[in-house]
């Protein structure tokens, strides 16, 4: 869910020696890796902004949950921003709040939200790269701590099949959403989720924040994309470069309904 976008000046102030790749160099390096499997984080990597929080705020405005639940998750998110609630906790709670609703309703809401507020923020360079990888027969995966409903819509836009999406989700019984968490892939949980599906060492991994570091580190070819200063610093320590899409600076931290 952490998908803040940064300027080059902020990257330099992070005190790193990681080298920025130009678009053509980045694509050449990815294709030279000859991946059979490529794994992508979503928010901040495939598109600009934080669609996880954006969908949360938008769905509350749409009245999809009660006022009491809305107030509760708002307070929890404020606590998360203050460092009092972990990434793992808040990403799970941001899915659990929809317990009792029919999944079909959330799927329709996610489709509307993605088409209205996220599709236009897809990074063109990444879209082109993913298309090239798909044409080459590469198995594409999406791994995200954002809710499964939104990530499914995003993955569909990139031609990533639903069965290769690993995202924050709860169990659904009889078409009704429960509060029983099924998975919340973030930090080491992203690497664990990949191992569970038989991908302990994916060929290429793309991510934008420290929450992606564990799965970047397990890749044969790690590719930081639109990285936060903390990830740039870590990339410098590990001898990685990074790529920042041209449109990255145009998007705010949250993809909301403004």
N, C-alpha and C positions, 0 to 999 in steps of 0.2 A: 504493500500500500504506500510505502514511502517513495514518493516520486517527484521530489522538488527539483526544479530545473535551475541551472546555475550559469552565470556568465563566465567568460574566459578569465576575466579579472579575478573573480572569486576562486576559480580553479588555481590560478597562480598563487593566490594568497594562502592556499592550502599547503604550500611549501613542498610540492612534489616535483619529481623529475619525469613523471610519466609523459610520454609523447603523444600528442594529439594526432590522429590519423585524418587525412583528407578523405572525402567521400570515395574517390576512385581507389585510393590505397586500401581503405577499409574493406571495400567489396572484393578487391583482389586478394587480400589476406584471408578473408572468409572462404572464398572459392578455392584458394590454394590449400586450405585445410582439408578439402575433399570430405566434408562430413557426411556420414550416413544418417546421423541423428543430430538435430539442432533443437536446442531448448531456449525458449524466450520467456523472460519476465514480461509483464504486460504494462502496468502503469509506469510511465516515464521511459519505457523502452520501446514498445510498439507504437505508443501514442503519448502525447504530452499531457501532463497533469495526473491527478489522483482520482480515477473514476470510482474507486471504492468509497471515498468520502463524498464525492460528488453525487453518487447514486443515493447514499444515505440521506444527505441533505434534501435532495430532490424528492425522495420517497416520503420523507416526513412532511414536506410541503404539500404533497399530494394526498395526505391523510391516510396512508396505507397502514399506519399503526395508531394506537390510541394516544391521546395527549400525555397520559402518564408515562407510557413507554417512550414517547418522543422526548419528554423532559429528562427521563432517566438516562437515555443513551447520549443526549446532549451533554449532560453533566459528566458522564463517563469519558466522552471524547475530550472534553476540556481537561480532565484529569490526565488523560493520555498525553495530550500536548504539553502538560506540565511535568511529564515524566513520572507520574504516580501510578500509571496503568501501563502494562507492557504491550508491545505490538501484538504478541500472541493473544493476549486477553481481549484487546479491543477488536481485533479482526474476527475473533470468534463471536463476540457479542453483537457485532454489526450484522451477523447472519442470523443469530438466534432471535433477534427482536421480531422476526417475521413469523415466528411459531404461531400456528393456528390458521394461517392464510393458505389458500390453495396455491400450489406451485404454479399452476397455469397462469394465475393472476400475476405472480412475480415475474414469470418469463415474459409475459406481454409488457409489463412495466419496464423490464430491463431492455427489451428490444426498442421500445420507444425512447428510453433515455439514451441508449448508445447511439441510435440514429440521429437524435437531435443534438447531443452535446459532446460526443466522443469521436464519431466517425470523421468529422472535419479536422480533428487534431492528430490523425494518424501521420507519422513521419514518412514523407514520400520516399526517402532513401531506404528506410527499413522495409516499406511495402515492396519496393523494387527488388530488394535483396531476397525477401521471403519468396517472392514470385520466382526468382531465379533458382532458389533452392528447391522449391516445389517442382519446377520443370525438370530439375536434375534428379528427381526421385528421392530427395532427402526426406526422412521421417521428421515431421515438425511437431513440437510439443509446446504447450503454454503452461507455465507454472506461476501462480499468483496467490497472494493472500487476500485479494479482492474477492467478493462473493461470486459464486459459480455462475449465477444467472447473467451477470454483466460480462464475465470473462468468456462464457460460451458465445455470446454475441460478437465479442471482439475476435475470438478465434475463428468464427465463421467468416468474418470479413477478410481474414488472411488465408482462408482455405485450410485451417487446422481442424481436423475432425474432433468431434465432441469427446470421443474416447481417448484422445490424447491431451485432454485438459485436466490439470491438477489445480484446484482452487479451494478457497474457503467454502465449506458446505456443511449442511446438516442433513440428517436422514429425513426422508419423506415417506409417509405411510398413507396408502390410499389416496394419494394425490394431495395430502395435507402436510404442510411443513411442520417439523417438530423442532424442539430445542436441543436435540441430541446431536452434538458435534460429530461429524465424520472425519474431517481433516481441516487443518488450518496451516497451509504451507508457508512458513516464513522462517528466515534465518536458517538454522540447521534443519528445520522441518522441511525446507525445500529439497535439500539433499536427501533427506530420509524418504520423502515422497518419491523421488526419482529412483532410489534404490528399491523401494517396494514394487515398482513396476518393471524392475529388471534393467535399470539404467544406472549402474554404479559409476560408470565413466563415460558420460556422453561426449560425443566428439566436439561439439561447439555449444557454448552457453553464452547468452546475452543477458545482461542485467545492469541496473542503474544505481543501486544503493548497497550499503553494507548488509541489508537484509537478503541480498543475492550472493554475498561473498562465498558462503558455503558451497553453493552449487557452481559458481564460477571456478572455485578452487578444484572441484572434482573433474573439470572438463579438460580434454586434451588441448583444446583451443579456447581460452576464455576471451570474451569480447565485452568489456565495459562500454555501455552506450549511454550517452547523456548522464554521465556519472556525477554524483554528489562530491563535494570536496573530500569527504572521508573516504569514499571509494577511490578517488584519484590518488590520494595519499597511499592507500593500500596497494593500488596498482603499481605505483612507483616502486614500492618496496619489493614487489614480486616481479618486476621487469615487464609488466604489461603496458600496452598502449591503451588508447581509448578513442571513441568516436562520438562527436557531438553533432547531431542533426542540425541543419541550418535553421529550422523553425523552432528549435528547442526554447529559445529565449522568448518566444511569442506567447507561450502558454503559462498560465498561472499554476500554482500548486494544486488547486482543486479544479476538476472539470465539473462545474455545477450548472445550475440553470439560470445564471445571470444573463 
